[in-house]
Amino acid sequence: QVQLVESGGGLVQAGGSLRLSCAASGRTFSSYAMGWFRQAPGKEREFVAAVTWSGGSTYYAESVKGRFTVSRDNAKNTVSLQMNSLKPEDTALYYCAAADNQFYFSSFWGTKGAYAYWGQGTQVTVSS
């Protein structure tokens, strides 16, 4: 198993930037592909970004493409989400998630079901 703890959320004005981090502990971090999801009040949890085991491939939701960048540091057991040009609609609770099924992840990286482990979330609020 792996334990995930997010940090870096906060309140920022539209157009600003935030960098979220997720620290992993437990099983070897490089055993997991990693994803970021978000959930706004009254809405379903939605995919934001993902990165493969080695960090060689990344995936993004259309709504954040070009503004957000996901990266990982396997030596430090962390995955990060750099968020630029933030918009009020980016306001949500952001979750870090880990996937350990390589076959399933390769096809379903944008779905919650591909991820077995979740953090508690960190709040991002973007004011207009």
Disulfide bonds with the S-S distance in Angstrom:
Cys22-Cys96 2.10
